[in-house]
Amino acid sequence: MTASRISSHGLDAPSEADVLASLTRFVGGDQAAAAWQSACVESGVQAGSLTTPDALSGPLTLLKSKGGYEAVAASSLLVRVRTYALLSRTPVHA
């Protein structure tokens, strides 16, 4: 299932593309891809297959715990994931 847009708030569901774009702004493309891949592996999920905001929470929480610029990006994205969940009334388990 792919999450959808919350039209009442003009908010699209966060996606892996958003994660990679944010990480890239902080650390560059190669490091962003490597950090995301590593976080997904350590979280037990497959990068490229996460289709809901809830699925992003595990790897993002792991990235946040590691510190550095990746943690800054992950913190911001987790706010977005939680905001989306609250506005769509979809529980997030982070």
Beta strands, then each sheet from edge to edge (+ up, - down):
end
